[in-house]
Amino acid sequence: MTFSVYLPPQAAGGKVPALYWLSGLTCTDDNFRVKAGAQRYAAEHGIALVIPDTSPRGIDVPDMPERYDLGQGAGFYVNATQEPWSTHYHMYDYVVAELPALVEKYLPLIPGLRAISGHSMGGHGALVCALKNPGMYRSVSAFAPICHPMECGWGQGCFSAYLGEDKSQWEAYDATCLIKAGAAMPEILVDQGTADEFLDAGQLLPESLVEACHQADVPLSLHLQEGYDHSYHFIATFIGEHIAWHAKALHAG
C-alpha cells in the first residue's frame, strides 16, 4: 500500500498530531495531496497529514475495470467477507489499525493523537471509523459524505459485493445506522455543496444523517455551501476551516 505523509514545520521541534484523510471513489493518495491545498493550513496549525490510498492495488488484487465504483479505487473502507474481495480488501482494518501502527512506529514524531476526515466515499469511511472507535480520534469531519450507504446505489453495489446479501452485516459500515445504534462523537462537522450532482442523484443522503443525529442527540454541524459541486474546488475552498476545527480538538488539553 502506498500512502503520503506531510510533516509540518513544527515537527522539527517535537511531536505533532495527525489528521488522517480518506479519499473518494477513483482516487489515490495523490488527489488530496496535490489538489486540496491542505499543507498550508496543516503547517499553520502544526498538524501532520496522513493520506492513504482508497483500496489495495496490484496485478493480483481483484478489480472490476469496467466499473469505477467497485474494485481498485473503490475499497469503501470495509473489511470484505466475500470472494474474491476478502483476501485483499480490508480497508477498515488498514485505516484504523495497520496504517496508524506503521506511521507511529516509523515516524515517532507522530505520537498517536489523531483526527480523521474525508470526501465522499472517504467521508463515509471517516465517519464510520470514528463512530466505531470511541476515543481513537479527537474529531471527525467530512466533505459530501455518503451518509447512508445502505440506501444508495453506490453503497448497495459495493456492500453486496464485499459483504454479501445479509443486510444486517452492512449496518456496521453505515454511519446513519451506527448512530441509530448508539455510536456517538462529541461533534461531527460536515460540508455539503448544494450543486453536488451526487446529492441530487440520491447517493449522499445527508438528511438521513441529520435525522439520526437529531434523534440520538449527537451534535452535528452541517454546512450547506451554496453553488458548490462534488469536486476538489469545493474541498480546497473549505479545507482550511476543517483543519482549524480539527486543530482545536487536537491541541486541546
Accessible surface in RSA format (square Angstrom, percent):
REM  Atomic radii and reference values for relative SASA: ProtOr
REM  Chains: A
REM  Algorithm: Lee & Richards
REM  Probe-radius: 1.40
REM  Slices: 20
REM RES _ NUM      All-atoms   Total-Side   Main-Chain    Non-polar    All polar
REM                ABS   REL    ABS   REL    ABS   REL    ABS   REL    ABS   REL
RES MET A   1   106.96  55.4  31.63  20.9  75.33 179.4  34.84  29.6  72.11  95.5
RES THR A   2    88.21  62.7  81.19  82.3   7.02  16.7  48.82  65.6  39.39  59.5
RES PHE A   3    56.85  28.4  35.26  21.8  21.59  56.2  35.26  21.4  21.59  61.8
RES SER A   4    15.87  13.4  10.77  14.4   5.10  11.7   9.29  19.8   6.58   9.2
RES VAL A   5    46.88  30.8  11.85  10.7  35.03  84.4  12.61  11.0  34.27  92.9
RES TYR A   6    56.51  26.4  53.38  30.4   3.13   8.1  45.11  33.9  11.40  14.1
RES LEU A   7    62.55  34.8  43.85  31.4  18.70  47.0  43.85  30.8  18.70  50.3
RES PRO A   8     3.20   2.3   0.00   0.0   3.20  11.6   0.00   0.0   3.20  19.9
RES PRO A   9    91.09  66.4  70.27  64.1  20.82  75.7  84.03  69.4   7.06  43.9
RES GLN A  10    80.77  45.2  65.66  48.0  15.11  36.0  51.79 110.2  28.98  22.0
RES ALA A  11     6.78   6.2   4.54   7.0   2.24   5.1   4.72   6.6   2.06   5.5
RES ALA A  12   103.83  95.5  57.28  88.4  46.55 105.9  69.58  98.0  34.25  90.7
RES GLY A  13    76.84  94.8   0.00   N/A  76.84  94.8  39.43 108.2  37.41  83.8
RES GLY A  14    29.73  36.7   0.00   N/A  29.73  36.7  27.95  76.7   1.79   4.0
RES LYS A  15   143.16  69.8 113.13  69.4  30.04  71.5  61.06  55.0  82.10  87.5
RES VAL A  16     4.80   3.2   3.64   3.3   1.16   2.8   4.80   4.2   0.00   0.0
RES PRO A  17    11.16   8.1  10.26   9.3   0.91   3.3  10.48   8.6   0.69   4.3
RES ALA A  18     0.00   0.0   0.00   0.0   0.00   0.0   0.00   0.0   0.00   0.0
RES LEU A  19     0.35   0.2   0.35   0.3   0.00   0.0   0.35   0.2   0.00   0.0
RES TYR A  20     0.74   0.3   0.74   0.4   0.00   0.0   0.74   0.6   0.00   0.0
RES TRP A  21     0.00   0.0   0.00   0.0   0.00   0.0   0.00   0.0   0.00   0.0
RES LEU A  22     0.01   0.0   0.01   0.0   0.00   0.0   0.01   0.0   0.00   0.0
RES SER A  23     0.00   0.0   0.00   0.0   0.00   0.0   0.00   0.0   0.00   0.0
RES GLY A  24     2.48   3.1   0.00   N/A   2.48   3.1   2.46   6.8   0.02   0.0
RES LEU A  25    19.06  10.6   7.83   5.6  11.23  28.2   7.83   5.5  11.23  30.2
RES THR A  26    85.53  60.8  58.39  59.2  27.13  64.7  41.55  55.8  43.98  66.5
RES CYS A  27    10.69   8.1  10.51  11.7   0.18   0.4   0.18   0.5  10.51  11.3
RES THR A  28    42.77  30.4  42.77  43.4   0.00   0.0  39.59  53.2   3.18   4.8
RES ASP A  29    10.54   7.4  10.54  10.5   0.00   0.0   0.00   0.0  10.54  10.5
RES ASP A  30    67.40  47.2  67.40  67.1   0.00   0.0  17.03  40.1  50.37  50.2
RES ASN A  31    31.55  21.8  29.24  28.3   2.30   5.5   2.68   6.4  28.87  27.9
RES PHE A  32     0.85   0.4   0.64   0.4   0.21   0.6   0.64   0.4   0.21   0.6
RES ARG A  33    93.79  39.4  87.00  44.4   6.79  16.2  28.13  38.4  65.66  39.8
RES VAL A  34   103.40  68.0  74.31  67.3  29.10  70.1  79.16  68.8  24.25  65.8
RES LYS A  35   115.23  56.2  93.77  57.5  21.46  51.1  59.05  53.2  56.18  59.8
RES ALA A  36     0.91   0.8   0.00   0.0   0.91   2.1   0.00   0.0   0.91   2.4
RES GLY A  37    40.56  50.0   0.00   N/A  40.56  50.0  37.89 104.0   2.67   6.0
RES ALA A  38     0.54   0.5   0.54   0.8   0.00   0.0   0.54   0.8   0.00   0.0
RES GLN A  39    50.58  28.3  50.10  36.6   0.48   1.1  26.15  55.7  24.43  18.5
RES ARG A  40   172.34  72.4 157.89  80.5  14.45  34.4  62.34  85.2 110.01  66.7
RES TYR A  41    49.21  23.0  49.21  28.0   0.00   0.0  21.56  16.2  27.65  34.1
RES ALA A  42     0.00   0.0   0.00   0.0   0.00   0.0   0.00   0.0   0.00   0.0
RES ALA A  43    25.37  23.3  20.88  32.2   4.49  10.2  21.16  29.8   4.21  11.2
RES GLU A  44   115.96  66.6  83.71  63.3  32.24  76.8  43.36  83.9  72.60  59.3
RES HIS A  45    49.16  26.9  38.90  27.0  10.26  26.2  29.39  30.3  19.77  23.0
RES GLY A  46     4.86   6.0   0.00   N/A   4.86   6.0   4.07  11.2   0.79   1.8
RES ILE A  47     0.00   0.0   0.00   0.0   0.00   0.0   0.00   0.0   0.00   0.0
RES ALA A  48     0.00   0.0   0.00   0.0   0.00   0.0   0.00   0.0   0.00   0.0
RES LEU A  49     0.10   0.1   0.10   0.1   0.00   0.0   0.10   0.1   0.00   0.0
RES VAL A  50     0.00   0.0   0.00   0.0   0.00   0.0   0.00   0.0   0.00   0.0
RES ILE A  51     1.79   1.0   1.79   1.3   0.00   0.0   1.79   1.3   0.00   0.0
RES PRO A  52     0.00   0.0   0.00   0.0   0.00   0.0   0.00   0.0   0.00   0.0
RES ASP A  53     5.71   4.0   5.71   5.7   0.00   0.0   0.08   0.2   5.62   5.6
RES THR A  54     0.00   0.0   0.00   0.0   0.00   0.0   0.00   0.0   0.00   0.0
RES SER A  55     0.00   0.0   0.00   0.0   0.00   0.0   0.00   0.0   0.00   0.0
RES PRO A  56    11.75   8.6  11.62  10.6   0.13   0.5  11.75   9.7   0.00   0.0
RES ARG A  57    96.30  40.4  73.81  37.6  22.49  53.5  46.91  64.1  49.38  29.9
RES GLY A  58    39.38  48.6   0.00   N/A  39.38  48.6  33.16  91.0   6.22  13.9
RES ILE A  59   181.37 103.2 146.44 109.1  34.93  84.2 154.40 111.2  26.97  73.2
RES ASP A  60   126.73  88.8 102.86 102.4  23.88  56.5  35.25  83.0  91.48  91.2
RES VAL A  61    14.94   9.8   9.21   8.3   5.73  13.8   9.45   8.2   5.49  14.9
RES PRO A  62    28.74  20.9  15.88  14.5  12.86  46.7  28.63  23.6   0.11   0.7
RES ASP A  63    60.94  42.7  35.28  35.1  25.67  60.7  11.20  26.4  49.74  49.6
RES MET A  64    56.88  29.5  55.90  37.0   0.99   2.3  50.15  42.6   6.74   8.9
RES PRO A  65   116.94  85.2  82.90  75.6  34.04 123.8  89.80  74.1  27.15 168.7
RES GLU A  66   139.57  80.1  97.44  73.7  42.13 100.3  69.42 134.3  70.15  57.3
RES ARG A  67    88.57  37.2  78.65  40.1   9.92  23.6  35.39  48.4  53.18  32.2
RES TYR A  68   118.84  55.5 104.19  59.3  14.65  38.1  96.83  72.8  22.01  27.1
RES ASP A  69    23.16  16.2  23.00  22.9   0.16   0.4   0.00   0.0  23.16  23.1
RES LEU A  70     4.97   2.8   4.56   3.3   0.41   1.0   4.56   3.2   0.41   1.1
RES GLY A  71     0.00   0.0   0.00   N/A   0.00   0.0   0.00   0.0   0.00   0.0
RES GLN A  72    43.00  24.0  24.87  18.2  18.14  43.2   3.39   7.2  39.61  30.0
RES GLY A  73     1.83   2.3   0.00   N/A   1.83   2.3   1.83   5.0   0.00   0.0
RES ALA A  74     0.00   0.0   0.00   0.0   0.00   0.0   0.00   0.0   0.00   0.0
RES GLY A  75     0.09   0.1   0.00   N/A   0.09   0.1   0.00   0.0   0.09   0.2
RES PHE A  76     0.00   0.0   0.00   0.0   0.00   0.0   0.00   0.0   0.00   0.0
RES TYR A  77     0.21   0.1   0.12   0.1   0.09   0.2   0.12   0.1   0.09   0.1
RES VAL A  78     0.19   0.1   0.00   0.0   0.19   0.4   0.00   0.0   0.19   0.5
RES ASN A  79    26.65  18.4  25.73  24.9   0.92   2.2   9.90  23.8  16.75  16.2
RES ALA A  80     2.21   2.0   0.00   0.0   2.21   5.0   0.00   0.0   2.21   5.8
RES THR A  81    87.87  62.5  62.57  63.4  25.30  60.3  63.90  85.8  23.98  36.2
RES GLN A  82    69.38  38.8  67.72  49.5   1.66   4.0   9.26  19.7  60.12  45.6
RES GLU A  83   131.74  75.6 107.67  81.5  24.08  57.3  64.60 125.0  67.14  54.8
RES PRO A  84    72.77  53.0  69.95  63.8   2.82  10.2  70.44  58.2   2.32  14.4
RES TRP A  85    12.55   5.0  12.55   6.1   0.00   0.0   5.13   2.7   7.43  12.0
RES SER A  86    22.75  19.2  17.28  23.1   5.48  12.6  11.28  24.0  11.47  16.1
RES THR A  87    95.87  68.2  67.20  68.1  28.68  68.3  55.09  74.0  40.78  61.7
RES HIS A  88    72.39  39.6  55.93  38.9  16.46  42.1  36.07  37.2  36.32  42.3
RES TYR A  89     0.05   0.0   0.05   0.0   0.00   0.0   0.05   0.0   0.00   0.0
RES HIS A  90    70.25  38.4  66.79  46.4   3.45   8.8  55.25  56.9  15.00  17.5
RES MET A  91     2.71   1.4   2.71   1.8   0.00   0.0   0.03   0.0   2.68   3.6
RES TYR A  92    23.76  11.1  23.76  13.5   0.00   0.0  16.65  12.5   7.10   8.8
RES ASP A  93    64.19  45.0  64.07  63.8   0.12   0.3  18.51  43.6  45.67  45.6
RES TYR A  94    13.73   6.4  12.74   7.2   0.99   2.6  12.75   9.6   0.98   1.2
RES VAL A  95     0.23   0.1   0.13   0.1   0.09   0.2   0.13   0.1   0.09   0.3
RES VAL A  96    19.01  12.5  11.19  10.1   7.82  18.9  11.19   9.7   7.82  21.2
RES ALA A  97    55.69  51.2  47.07  72.6   8.61  19.6  52.54  74.0   3.14   8.3
RES GLU A  98   108.55  62.3  99.78  75.5   8.78  20.9  38.75  75.0  69.80  57.0
RES LEU A  99     0.00   0.0   0.00   0.0   0.00   0.0   0.00   0.0   0.00   0.0
RES PRO A 100     4.33   3.2   4.33   3.9   0.00   0.0   4.33   3.6   0.00   0.0
RES ALA A 101    62.58  57.5  50.16  77.4  12.41  28.2  58.68  82.6   3.89  10.3
RES LEU A 102    72.25  40.2  68.22  48.8   4.03  10.1  71.65  50.3   0.59   1.6
RES VAL A 103     2.41   1.6   0.08   0.1   2.33   5.6   2.41   2.1   0.00   0.0
RES GLU A 104    40.22  23.1  27.24  20.6  12.98  30.9  13.25  25.6  26.96  22.0
RES LYS A 105   145.09  70.8 118.76  72.9  26.33  62.7  79.31  71.4  65.78  70.1
RES TYR A 106   140.15  65.4 118.64  67.5  21.51  56.0  89.38  67.2  50.77  62.6
RES LEU A 107    54.62  30.4  53.94  38.6   0.68   1.7  54.62  38.4   0.00   0.0
RES PRO A 108    86.10  62.8  81.30  74.1   4.80  17.4  83.81  69.2   2.29  14.2
RES LEU A 109    63.80  35.5  63.74  45.6   0.06   0.2  63.78  44.8   0.02   0.1
RES ILE A 110     0.15   0.1   0.03   0.0   0.12   0.3   0.03   0.0   0.12   0.3
RES PRO A 111    66.43  48.4  30.27  27.6  36.16 131.4  37.24  30.7  29.19 181.4
RES GLY A 112    22.05  27.2   0.00   N/A  22.05  27.2   6.52  17.9  15.53  34.8
RES LEU A 113    53.29  29.7  51.38  36.8   1.92   4.8  52.00  36.5   1.29   3.5
RES ARG A 114    39.73  16.7  38.18  19.5   1.55   3.7   0.07   0.1  39.67  24.0
RES ALA A 115     0.00   0.0   0.00   0.0   0.00   0.0   0.00   0.0   0.00   0.0
RES ILE A 116     0.00   0.0   0.00   0.0   0.00   0.0   0.00   0.0   0.00   0.0
RES SER A 117     0.37   0.3   0.37   0.5   0.00   0.0   0.37   0.8   0.00   0.0
RES GLY A 118     0.00   0.0   0.00   N/A   0.00   0.0   0.00   0.0   0.00   0.0
RES HIS A 119    11.43   6.2  11.43   7.9   0.00   0.0  10.79  11.1   0.63   0.7
RES SER A 120     4.27   3.6   4.27   5.7   0.00   0.0   2.15   4.6   2.12   3.0
RES MET A 121     0.00   0.0   0.00   0.0   0.00   0.0   0.00   0.0   0.00   0.0
RES GLY A 122     0.00   0.0   0.00   N/A   0.00   0.0   0.00   0.0   0.00   0.0
RES GLY A 123     0.00   0.0   0.00   N/A   0.00   0.0   0.00   0.0   0.00   0.0
RES HIS A 124     0.07   0.0   0.07   0.0   0.00   0.0   0.00   0.0   0.07   0.1
RES GLY A 125     0.01   0.0   0.00   N/A   0.01   0.0   0.01   0.0   0.00   0.0
RES ALA A 126     0.00   0.0   0.00   0.0   0.00   0.0   0.00   0.0   0.00   0.0
RES LEU A 127     0.04   0.0   0.04   0.0   0.00   0.0   0.04   0.0   0.00   0.0
RES VAL A 128     0.23   0.2   0.23   0.2   0.00   0.0   0.23   0.2   0.00   0.0
RES CYS A 129     0.20   0.1   0.20   0.2   0.00   0.0   0.00   0.0   0.20   0.2
RES ALA A 130     0.33   0.3   0.00   0.0   0.33   0.8   0.25   0.4   0.08   0.2
RES LEU A 131     3.47   1.9   0.04   0.0   3.43   8.6   0.04   0.0   3.43   9.2
RES LYS A 132    65.80  32.1  38.29  23.5  27.51  65.5  17.07  15.4  48.73  51.9
RES ASN A 133    33.89  23.4  28.96  28.0   4.93  11.9   6.95  16.7  26.94  26.0
RES PRO A 134   111.36  81.2  84.95  77.4  26.41  96.0  87.14  71.9  24.22 150.5
RES GLY A 135    78.01  96.2   0.00   N/A  78.01  96.2  39.57 108.6  38.44  86.1
RES MET A 136    37.69  19.5  25.77  17.1  11.92  28.4  24.45  20.8  13.24  17.5
RES TYR A 137     6.49   3.0   0.97   0.6   5.53  14.4   0.63   0.5   5.87   7.2
RES ARG A 138   101.30  42.5  85.48  43.6  15.82  37.7  34.57  47.2  66.73  40.4
RES SER A 139     4.95   4.2   3.64   4.9   1.31   3.0   4.95  10.5   0.00   0.0
RES VAL A 140     0.05   0.0   0.05   0.0   0.00   0.0   0.05   0.0   0.00   0.0
RES SER A 141     0.00   0.0   0.00   0.0   0.00   0.0   0.00   0.0   0.00   0.0
RES ALA A 142     0.00   0.0   0.00   0.0   0.00   0.0   0.00   0.0   0.00   0.0
RES PHE A 143     0.00   0.0   0.00   0.0   0.00   0.0   0.00   0.0   0.00   0.0
RES ALA A 144     0.00   0.0   0.00   0.0   0.00   0.0   0.00   0.0   0.00   0.0
RES PRO A 145     0.48   0.4   0.24   0.2   0.24   0.9   0.24   0.2   0.24   1.5
RES ILE A 146     0.13   0.1   0.09   0.1   0.04   0.1   0.09   0.1   0.04   0.1
RES CYS A 147     0.08   0.1   0.08   0.1   0.00   0.0   0.00   0.0   0.08   0.1
RES HIS A 148    20.89  11.4  20.76  14.4   0.13   0.3  10.28  10.6  10.61  12.3
RES PRO A 149     0.00   0.0   0.00   0.0   0.00   0.0   0.00   0.0   0.00   0.0
RES MET A 150    20.07  10.4  18.05  11.9   2.03   4.8  17.88  15.2   2.20   2.9
RES GLU A 151   103.58  59.5  83.63  63.3  19.94  47.5  17.72  34.3  85.85  70.1
RES CYS A 152     3.86   2.9   0.07   0.1   3.78   8.9   3.82   9.7   0.04   0.0
RES GLY A 153    45.96  56.7   0.00   N/A  45.96  56.7  29.92  82.1  16.05  35.9
RES TRP A 154    10.88   4.4   9.65   4.7   1.23   2.9   7.71   4.1   3.17   5.1
RES GLY A 155     0.00   0.0   0.00   N/A   0.00   0.0   0.00   0.0   0.00   0.0
RES GLN A 156    66.66  37.3  64.72  47.3   1.94   4.6  17.31  36.8  49.35  37.4
RES GLY A 157    22.19  27.4   0.00   N/A  22.19  27.4  19.22  52.8   2.97   6.6
RES CYS A 158     0.24   0.2   0.22   0.2   0.02   0.1   0.00   0.0   0.24   0.3
RES PHE A 159     0.00   0.0   0.00   0.0   0.00   0.0   0.00   0.0   0.00   0.0
RES SER A 160    32.70  27.6  24.49  32.7   8.21  18.9   9.00  19.2  23.70  33.2
RES ALA A 161    26.25  24.1  11.96  18.5  14.29  32.5  23.19  32.7   3.06   8.1
RES TYR A 162     0.00   0.0   0.00   0.0   0.00   0.0   0.00   0.0   0.00   0.0
RES LEU A 163     8.52   4.7   4.07   2.9   4.45  11.2   4.07   2.9   4.45  12.0
RES GLY A 164    10.86  13.4   0.00   N/A  10.86  13.4  10.86  29.8   0.00   0.0
RES GLU A 165   133.80  76.8 113.86  86.1  19.94  47.5  67.77 131.1  66.03  53.9
RES ASP A 166    79.54  55.7  68.06  67.7  11.48  27.1  36.16  85.1  43.38  43.3
RES LYS A 167   110.59  53.9 106.44  65.3   4.15   9.9  59.40  53.5  51.18  54.5
RES SER A 168    67.23  56.8  49.30  65.8  17.93  41.3  43.02  91.6  24.21  33.9
RES GLN A 169    99.64  55.7  94.26  68.9   5.38  12.8  22.25  47.4  77.39  58.7
RES TRP A 170     5.10   2.0   5.10   2.5   0.00   0.0   5.10   2.7   0.00   0.0
RES GLU A 171    84.38  48.4  83.24  63.0   1.14   2.7  11.65  22.5  72.72  59.4
RES ALA A 172    37.44  34.4  32.39  50.0   5.05  11.5  36.37  51.2   1.07   2.8
RES TYR A 173    22.50  10.5  22.50  12.8   0.00   0.0   6.79   5.1  15.71  19.4
RES ASP A 174     0.00   0.0   0.00   0.0   0.00   0.0   0.00   0.0   0.00   0.0
RES ALA A 175     0.00   0.0   0.00   0.0   0.00   0.0   0.00   0.0   0.00   0.0
RES THR A 176     0.49   0.4   0.49   0.5   0.00   0.0   0.49   0.7   0.00   0.0
RES CYS A 177    23.01  17.4  18.24  20.3   4.77  11.2   6.15  15.6  16.86  18.2
RES LEU A 178    22.08  12.3  21.33  15.3   0.75   1.9  21.82  15.3   0.26   0.7
RES ILE A 179     0.66   0.4   0.00   0.0   0.66   1.6   0.00   0.0   0.66   1.8
RES LYS A 180   139.13  67.9 102.92  63.1  36.21  86.2  62.94  56.6  76.19  81.2
RES ALA A 181    89.91  82.7  46.27  71.4  43.64  99.3  58.77  82.8  31.14  82.5
RES GLY A 182    60.57  74.7   0.00   N/A  60.57  74.7  33.97  93.2  26.59  59.6
RES ALA A 183    23.31  21.4   9.37  14.5  13.93  31.7  19.63  27.6   3.68   9.7
RES ALA A 184    52.60  48.4  40.16  62.0  12.44  28.3  40.39  56.9  12.21  32.3
RES MET A 185    13.15   6.8   5.28   3.5   7.87  18.7   5.07   4.3   8.08  10.7
RES PRO A 186   107.17  78.1  83.41  76.0  23.76  86.4  96.46  79.6  10.71  66.5
RES GLU A 187    62.63  36.0  60.22  45.6   2.41   5.7  12.91  25.0  49.72  40.6
RES ILE A 188     0.00   0.0   0.00   0.0   0.00   0.0   0.00   0.0   0.00   0.0
RES LEU A 189     8.32   4.6   8.32   6.0   0.00   0.0   8.32   5.8   0.00   0.0
RES VAL A 190     0.63   0.4   0.63   0.6   0.00   0.0   0.63   0.6   0.00   0.0
RES ASP A 191     0.91   0.6   0.91   0.9   0.00   0.0   0.00   0.0   0.91   0.9
RES GLN A 192     0.24   0.1   0.24   0.2   0.00   0.0   0.01   0.0   0.23   0.2
RES GLY A 193     0.00   0.0   0.00   N/A   0.00   0.0   0.00   0.0   0.00   0.0
RES THR A 194    45.48  32.3  28.92  29.3  16.56  39.5  26.73  35.9  18.75  28.4
RES ALA A 195    52.71  48.5  33.07  51.0  19.64  44.7  40.26  56.7  12.46  33.0
RES ASP A 196     0.00   0.0   0.00   0.0   0.00   0.0   0.00   0.0   0.00   0.0
RES GLU A 197    93.76  53.8  84.28  63.8   9.48  22.6  53.07 102.6  40.69  33.2
RES PHE A 198    53.17  26.6  53.17  32.9   0.00   0.0  53.17  32.2   0.00   0.0
RES LEU A 199    45.41  25.3  34.52  24.7  10.89  27.4  34.52  24.2  10.89  29.3
RES ASP A 200   119.66  83.8  82.87  82.5  36.79  87.0  34.60  81.4  85.06  84.8
RES ALA A 201    71.54  65.8  32.82  50.7  38.71  88.1  46.05  64.9  25.48  67.5
RES GLY A 202    29.85  36.8   0.00   N/A  29.85  36.8  23.13  63.5   6.72  15.0
RES GLN A 203    30.44  17.0  30.26  22.1   0.18   0.4   1.26   2.7  29.18  22.1
RES LEU A 204     0.09   0.0   0.06   0.0   0.03   0.1   0.06   0.0   0.03   0.1
RES LEU A 205    28.54  15.9  27.05  19.4   1.49   3.7  27.76  19.5   0.78   2.1
RES PRO A 206    10.78   7.9  10.61   9.7   0.17   0.6  10.61   8.8   0.17   1.1
RES GLU A 207   104.05  59.7  95.14  72.0   8.90  21.2  66.26 128.2  37.79  30.9
RES SER A 208    25.37  21.4  17.92  23.9   7.45  17.2   9.56  20.3  15.82  22.2
RES LEU A 209     2.34   1.3   2.34   1.7   0.00   0.0   2.34   1.6   0.00   0.0
RES VAL A 210    59.57  39.2  58.37  52.8   1.20   2.9  58.38  50.7   1.19   3.2
RES GLU A 211    87.83  50.4  87.44  66.2   0.38   0.9  42.83  82.8  45.00  36.7
RES ALA A 212     1.05   1.0   0.00   0.0   1.05   2.4   0.53   0.7   0.52   1.4
RES CYS A 213     2.80   2.1   2.24   2.5   0.55   1.3   2.27   5.8   0.52   0.6
RES HIS A 214   137.46  75.1 115.94  80.6  21.52  55.1  71.98  74.2  65.48  76.2
RES GLN A 215   130.56  73.0  98.10  71.7  32.46  77.3  36.10  76.8  94.46  71.6
RES ALA A 216    44.11  40.6  14.62  22.6  29.49  67.1  25.72  36.2  18.39  48.7
RES ASP A 217   130.38  91.3 111.86 111.3  18.52  43.8  31.74  74.7  98.64  98.4
RES VAL A 218    10.09   6.6   3.06   2.8   7.03  16.9   4.42   3.8   5.67  15.4
RES PRO A 219    70.68  51.5  58.49  53.3  12.19  44.3  70.37  58.1   0.30   1.9
RES LEU A 220    41.93  23.4   8.20   5.9  33.73  84.8   8.83   6.2  33.11  89.1
RES SER A 221    34.07  28.8  28.03  37.4   6.04  13.9  13.66  29.1  20.41  28.6
RES LEU A 222    52.75  29.4  26.29  18.8  26.47  66.5  26.29  18.5  26.47  71.2
RES HIS A 223    75.76  41.4  71.46  49.7   4.29  11.0  54.27  55.9  21.48  25.0
RES LEU A 224   108.80  60.6  81.39  58.2  27.41  68.9  81.39  57.2  27.41  73.8
RES GLN A 225    31.34  17.5  31.09  22.7   0.26   0.6   0.37   0.8  30.97  23.5
RES GLU A 226   147.04  84.4 128.14  96.9  18.90  45.0  62.70 121.3  84.33  68.9
RES GLY A 227    53.57  66.1   0.00   N/A  53.57  66.1  28.46  78.1  25.11  56.2
RES TYR A 228    69.66  32.5  67.36  38.3   2.30   6.0  40.83  30.7  28.83  35.5
RES ASP A 229    58.59  41.0  57.14  56.9   1.46   3.4  13.92  32.8  44.67  44.5
RES HIS A 230    20.49  11.2  17.07  11.9   3.42   8.8  16.13  16.6   4.36   5.1
RES SER A 231    37.92  32.0  26.86  35.8  11.06  25.5  36.91  78.6   1.01   1.4
RES TYR A 232    24.87  11.6  21.10  12.0   3.77   9.8  21.66  16.3   3.21   4.0
RES HIS A 233   146.06  79.8 140.97  98.0   5.10  13.0  91.05  93.8  55.01  64.0
RES PHE A 234     0.04   0.0   0.00   0.0   0.04   0.1   0.00   0.0   0.04   0.1
RES ILE A 235     0.00   0.0   0.00   0.0   0.00   0.0   0.00   0.0   0.00   0.0
RES ALA A 236    38.91  35.8  27.77  42.9  11.14  25.3  27.99  39.4  10.92  28.9
RES THR A 237    68.57  48.8  39.52  40.1  29.05  69.2  33.16  44.5  35.41  53.5
RES PHE A 238    20.47  10.2  20.44  12.7   0.03   0.1  20.47  12.4   0.00   0.0
RES ILE A 239     0.25   0.1   0.25   0.2   0.00   0.0   0.25   0.2   0.00   0.0
RES GLY A 240    11.85  14.6   0.00   N/A  11.85  14.6   8.36  23.0   3.49   7.8
RES GLU A 241   102.07  58.6  91.65  69.3  10.41  24.8  47.03  91.0  55.03  44.9
RES HIS A 242     1.50   0.8   1.50   1.0   0.00   0.0   1.50   1.5   0.00   0.0
RES ILE A 243     0.00   0.0   0.00   0.0   0.00   0.0   0.00   0.0   0.00   0.0
RES ALA A 244    32.13  29.5  30.92  47.7   1.20   2.7  30.94  43.6   1.19   3.1
RES TRP A 245    57.81  23.2  52.32  25.3   5.49  12.9  41.27  22.0  16.54  26.8
RES HIS A 246     0.00   0.0   0.00   0.0   0.00   0.0   0.00   0.0   0.00   0.0
RES ALA A 247     6.07   5.6   5.44   8.4   0.63   1.4   5.69   8.0   0.39   1.0
RES LYS A 248   160.17  78.1 145.06  89.0  15.10  36.0  96.92  87.2  63.25  67.4
RES ALA A 249    27.64  25.4  18.49  28.5   9.15  20.8  26.43  37.2   1.21   3.2
RES LEU A 250     3.40   1.9   0.00   0.0   3.40   8.5   0.00   0.0   3.40   9.1
RES HIS A 251    98.31  53.7  70.01  48.7  28.30  72.4  57.21  59.0  41.10  47.8
RES ALA A 252    54.05  49.7  42.35  65.4  11.70  26.6  51.38  72.4   2.67   7.1
RES GLY A 253   121.93 150.4   0.00   N/A 121.93 150.4  77.12 211.6  44.81 100.4
END  Absolute sums over single chains surface
CHAIN  1 A    10220.6       7702.6       2518.0       5794.8       4425.8
END  Absolute sums over all chains
TOTAL         10220.6       7702.6       2518.0       5794.8       4425.8
